Amino acid sequence: MHFTFRPRGVCSQLMTIDVEEGIIQKVEVEGGCSGNLQGISRLLVGMSAEEAIARLEGIRCGFKPTSCPDQLAKALKNCI
């Protein structure tokens, strides 16, 4: 399944995720901290969406109540 998500409360603008049979195949993030998000995206490939959600959900960015990883978790919840 190909899914597009518009994050809120963070610097990134758009997240595109491909998930097949519960396994993350591809993650692309537009905007935000490019190097960090490329690294996170590569680490997620091959991981189950449920495991990624468990690891990323609740991460905060400074004093913000959310972060790009937390928003990725929200996006993945919509994929499963």
Contacts in CASP RR format, 6 or more apart in sequence:
PFRMAT RR
TARGET T0000
AUTHOR 0000-0000-0000
METHOD contacts of the structure
MODEL  1
MHFTFRPRGVCSQLMTIDVEEGIIQKVEVEGGCSGNLQGISRLLVGMSAE
EAIARLEGIRCGFKPTSCPDQLAKALKNCI
1 18 0 8 1.000
1 19 0 8 1.000
1 20 0 8 1.000
1 79 0 8 1.000
2 16 0 8 1.000
2 17 0 8 1.000
2 18 0 8 1.000
3 16 0 8 1.000
3 17 0 8 1.000
3 18 0 8 1.000
3 19 0 8 1.000
3 75 0 8 1.000
3 78 0 8 1.000
3 79 0 8 1.000
4 14 0 8 1.000
4 15 0 8 1.000
4 16 0 8 1.000
4 17 0 8 1.000
5 14 0 8 1.000
5 15 0 8 1.000
5 16 0 8 1.000
5 17 0 8 1.000
5 71 0 8 1.000
5 74 0 8 1.000
5 75 0 8 1.000
5 78 0 8 1.000
6 13 0 8 1.000
6 14 0 8 1.000
6 15 0 8 1.000
7 13 0 8 1.000
7 14 0 8 1.000
7 15 0 8 1.000
7 68 0 8 1.000
7 71 0 8 1.000
7 74 0 8 1.000
7 75 0 8 1.000
8 66 0 8 1.000
8 71 0 8 1.000
9 64 0 8 1.000
9 66 0 8 1.000
9 71 0 8 1.000
10 32 0 8 1.000
10 61 0 8 1.000
10 64 0 8 1.000
10 66 0 8 1.000
10 67 0 8 1.000
10 68 0 8 1.000
10 71 0 8 1.000
11 31 0 8 1.000
11 32 0 8 1.000
11 33 0 8 1.000
11 68 0 8 1.000
12 29 0 8 1.000
12 30 0 8 1.000
12 31 0 8 1.000
12 32 0 8 1.000
12 37 0 8 1.000
12 68 0 8 1.000
12 71 0 8 1.000
13 30 0 8 1.000
13 31 0 8 1.000
13 32 0 8 1.000
14 29 0 8 1.000
14 30 0 8 1.000
14 31 0 8 1.000
15 27 0 8 1.000
15 28 0 8 1.000
15 29 0 8 1.000
15 30 0 8 1.000
15 71 0 8 1.000
15 72 0 8 1.000
15 75 0 8 1.000
16 26 0 8 1.000
16 27 0 8 1.000
16 28 0 8 1.000
16 29 0 8 1.000
17 24 0 8 1.000
17 26 0 8 1.000
17 27 0 8 1.000
17 28 0 8 1.000
17 72 0 8 1.000
17 75 0 8 1.000
17 76 0 8 1.000
17 79 0 8 1.000
18 24 0 8 1.000
18 25 0 8 1.000
18 26 0 8 1.000
18 27 0 8 1.000
19 25 0 8 1.000
19 49 0 8 1.000
19 76 0 8 1.000
19 79 0 8 1.000
19 80 0 8 1.000
22 48 0 8 1.000
22 49 0 8 1.000
22 50 0 8 1.000
22 79 0 8 1.000
22 80 0 8 1.000
23 46 0 8 1.000
23 47 0 8 1.000
23 48 0 8 1.000
23 49 0 8 1.000
24 44 0 8 1.000
24 45 0 8 1.000
24 46 0 8 1.000
24 47 0 8 1.000
24 48 0 8 1.000
24 49 0 8 1.000
24 52 0 8 1.000
24 76 0 8 1.000
25 45 0 8 1.000
25 46 0 8 1.000
26 41 0 8 1.000
26 45 0 8 1.000
27 40 0 8 1.000
27 41 0 8 1.000
27 44 0 8 1.000
27 45 0 8 1.000
27 72 0 8 1.000
28 41 0 8 1.000
29 37 0 8 1.000
29 38 0 8 1.000
29 40 0 8 1.000
29 41 0 8 1.000
29 68 0 8 1.000
29 72 0 8 1.000
31 37 0 8 1.000
32 68 0 8 1.000
33 68 0 8 1.000
36 68 0 8 1.000
37 68 0 8 1.000
40 68 0 8 1.000
40 69 0 8 1.000
40 72 0 8 1.000
44 52 0 8 1.000
44 72 0 8 1.000
49 76 0 8 1.000
49 79 0 8 1.000
49 80 0 8 1.000
50 80 0 8 1.000
52 72 0 8 1.000
52 73 0 8 1.000
52 76 0 8 1.000
53 73 0 8 1.000
53 76 0 8 1.000
53 77 0 8 1.000
53 80 0 8 1.000
56 69 0 8 1.000
56 70 0 8 1.000
56 72 0 8 1.000
56 73 0 8 1.000
56 76 0 8 1.000
57 70 0 8 1.000
57 73 0 8 1.000
57 74 0 8 1.000
58 66 0 8 1.000
58 67 0 8 1.000
58 70 0 8 1.000
58 73 0 8 1.000
59 67 0 8 1.000
59 69 0 8 1.000
59 70 0 8 1.000
60 66 0 8 1.000
60 67 0 8 1.000
60 70 0 8 1.000
61 67 0 8 1.000
61 68 0 8 1.000
END
